[in-house]
Amino acid sequence: MSELRNLIFDFGDVLVSYRWKAMLMDYGLSAEEAERVGREMFDEPDRLWHQFDLGVKSDEEIIAAFAAKYPADAEVITWFIRHGEYMEAPRPEIWERVHALKSAGFRIYILSNYPKTLFAKHIEYADFAKDLDGWMVSYMLHQCKPDPPIYEALLHRYGLQPQECLFFDDRSENIDGAAALGIPGFLVTGRAALSKKLDEILTSGQRGR
C-alpha cells in the first residue's frame, strides 16, 4: 500500500463555504427572489456559469450573456459577478487542520472548477493559501472536473503519483473522475465529516514527504 503524501482539495464547499443566497439578500432580494436568481445563474440550461468556470469567456461576456437571457435580473446578476469577494465564507476549523497537515509534512493542493477572477478574490482572503504547494483550476486549461484532463494536468505539473494522493470533493461525480485515474477520494458531506477525516489523518502516524 502506497504512503499518503499529497492532499488535494476542491475549493468551494470544502475549504470554504458559499454564502451566495445571503449575498443576494444583502443586495436586497427576498429569500425567494435570491433562490430564483441563484437558479438562473447556477442551474440554467445554457450552462453559462460552466463557461465562466472554463475561462472561455471574459467576465463582461458572461455578464452580457446573463443580461440577455434574464434582462429583469441583469442588474443584480452583474453586481453578483463583479463583487464575488462577498460570496466566500471561511471555514477556520478546516484551515487550521490543513495547516497542521502541512506542518506534518503533507503536500497540499487545490483542484477546482472556478472562474479566474473569483478564484483570485477568494484565494486572496484565505489563510490556508500560504500552505499550498500548488493548484490546478479549470480556467487555467479550459477543462473542468470530472473530465480527465484537469486531474492529469495537476498530476503532471507537480509530479504526483495518483496512489500517493487523497482527493476531497463534495460531488460524487468528481470523486469518480479521480478514481478513474487511480486517485483515491473522500466525498465531503459536511464540515464535521471533513474535520473528522483530517483529524484521522493527523493522528494516524502518517507523515508526508
C-alpha positions in Angstrom: 0.0 0.0 0.0 1.4 3.4 -1.0 2.1 6.0 1.5 -0.2 9.0 1.6 1.8 12.1 0.7 -0.5 14.6 -1.1 -3.8 16.0 -0.1 -5.8 17.5 -2.9 -8.8 19.7 -2.1 -11.7 21.1 -4.0 -12.3 24.7 -3.1 -15.9 25.6 -2.7 -18.0 23.7 -0.1 -14.8 22.0 1.0 -12.2 24.6 2.1 -14.7 27.5 2.1 -18.5 27.9 2.2 -20.5 29.9 -0.2 -23.0 32.5 1.1 -24.4 33.2 -2.3 -28.0 33.3 -1.1 -27.1 35.6 1.8 -25.1 37.8 -0.6 -28.2 38.2 -2.9 -30.3 39.0 0.2 -27.7 41.6 1.3 -28.3 43.2 -2.1 -32.0 43.5 -1.2 -33.7 40.4 -2.6 -36.1 38.3 -0.5 -35.2 34.7 0.2 -37.5 33.5 -2.6 -36.0 36.0 -5.1 -32.5 35.0 -4.1 -33.3 31.4 -4.7 -34.7 32.2 -8.1 -31.8 34.3 -9.2 -29.4 31.6 -7.9 -31.1 29.0 -10.1 -30.8 31.4 -13.1 -27.1 31.7 -12.6 -26.1 28.2 -11.5 -28.7 25.9 -13.0 -29.7 27.4 -16.3 -29.6 25.0 -19.3 -27.2 27.0 -21.4 -24.6 26.4 -18.6 -23.3 30.0 -18.7 -21.7 29.5 -15.2 -19.9 26.4 -16.6 -18.5 28.6 -19.4 -17.4 31.1 -16.7 -15.6 28.2 -14.8 -13.9 27.1 -18.1 -12.5 30.5 -18.7 -13.6 30.6 -22.3 -15.4 33.9 -21.9 -14.5 37.1 -20.0 -16.5 38.4 -17.0 -18.1 41.0 -19.2 -19.1 38.5 -21.9 -20.6 36.3 -19.2 -22.4 39.3 -17.7 -23.8 40.2 -21.1 -25.0 36.7 -21.8 -26.8 36.6 -18.5 -28.3 40.0 -19.1 -29.6 39.0 -22.5 -31.2 35.9 -21.1 -32.6 37.4 -17.9 -33.0 41.1 -18.5 -35.2 41.7 -15.5 -32.4 40.4 -13.2 -29.5 41.8 -15.2 -28.6 44.4 -12.6 -28.4 42.0 -9.6 -26.5 39.3 -11.6 -24.0 41.9 -12.8 -23.4 43.1 -9.3 -23.1 39.5 -8.1 -20.4 38.6 -10.6 -18.5 41.8 -10.1 -18.5 41.5 -6.3 -17.6 37.8 -5.8 -15.5 38.7 -2.8 -18.7 38.8 -0.8 -19.6 35.3 -1.6 -16.9 33.4 0.3 -17.3 32.4 3.9 -14.3 30.9 5.8 -14.1 27.5 7.4 -11.4 28.3 10.1 -11.6 24.8 11.7 -10.7 23.3 8.3 -8.0 25.8 7.6 -6.4 25.0 11.0 -6.3 21.3 10.2 -4.9 22.0 6.7 -2.1 24.0 8.4 -1.4 21.2 10.8 -1.2 18.7 8.0 1.2 20.9 6.1 3.3 21.1 9.2 3.2 17.3 9.4 4.8 17.1 6.0 1.9 16.6 3.7 1.8 18.5 0.4 -1.4 20.5 -0.1 -3.0 21.1 -3.5 -6.2 22.6 -4.9 -8.1 21.1 -7.8 -11.2 23.1 -8.5 -13.7 24.4 -11.1 -13.5 28.2 -10.8 -13.6 31.4 -12.8 -10.3 33.3 -12.9 -11.4 36.5 -11.2 -13.4 34.7 -8.5 -10.5 32.4 -7.7 -8.1 35.3 -7.4 -10.5 37.1 -5.0 -11.2 34.0 -2.8 -7.6 32.8 -2.5 -6.6 36.3 -1.5 -8.7 36.1 1.7 -7.9 32.5 2.5 -5.4 32.0 5.3 -4.6 28.5 4.1 -3.1 29.9 0.8 0.3 30.1 2.5 0.2 26.3 3.0 -0.5 25.4 -0.7 2.1 23.6 -2.8 0.1 24.3 -5.9 -3.2 24.2 -7.7 -4.9 23.4 -10.9 -8.1 25.4 -11.6 -10.5 25.0 -14.5 -9.9 28.4 -16.1 -6.2 27.6 -16.5 -6.7 25.0 -19.1 -10.3 25.3 -20.1 -11.2 21.9 -18.6 -13.5 21.1 -15.7 -13.9 18.2 -13.4 -14.9 15.4 -13.7 -13.2 15.3 -17.2 -9.8 13.6 -17.0 -7.5 16.4 -18.4 -7.7 18.6 -15.3 -6.8 15.7 -13.0 -4.0 14.7 -15.3 -2.7 18.3 -15.5 -2.4 18.5 -11.7 -0.6 15.2 -11.5 1.8 16.1 -14.4 2.5 19.6 -13.3 3.6 18.6 -9.8 4.9 15.1 -10.4 2.3 13.4 -8.3 1.7 9.7 -8.1 -2.1 9.0 -8.0 -1.8 6.3 -5.3 0.0 8.7 -3.0 -2.8 11.2 -3.1 -6.2 11.7 -1.4 -8.8 13.9 -3.1 -11.5 15.7 -1.2 -14.6 16.9 -3.1 -18.3 17.5 -2.4 -19.5 16.0 -5.6 -19.6 12.3 -6.2 -19.0 12.6 -10.0 -15.7 14.4 -9.3 -14.7 11.7 -6.8 -15.5 9.1 -9.5 -13.4 11.1 -12.1 -10.4 11.0 -9.8 -10.9 7.3 -9.1 -10.9 6.6 -12.8 -7.3 7.8 -12.8 -6.3 5.9 -9.7 -6.6 8.8 -7.3 -8.4 7.8 -4.0 -11.1 10.1 -2.9 -13.1 11.2 0.1 -16.7 12.6 -0.5 -17.2 15.6 1.6 -20.7 15.5 3.0 -20.3 18.3 5.5 -17.8 20.3 7.6 -17.9 17.9 10.6 -17.2 14.9 8.4 -14.3 16.6 6.7 -12.8 17.7 10.1 -13.1 14.1 11.4 -11.3 12.7 8.3 -8.5 15.3 8.5 -8.1 14.5 12.2 -7.9 10.8 11.4 -5.0 11.5 9.0 -3.3 13.7 11.6 -3.5 11.1 14.3 -2.7 8.1 12.1 1.0 8.5 12.4 1.4 9.0 8.7 3.7 11.8 7.5 4.1 13.3 4.1 7.3 13.5 2.2 
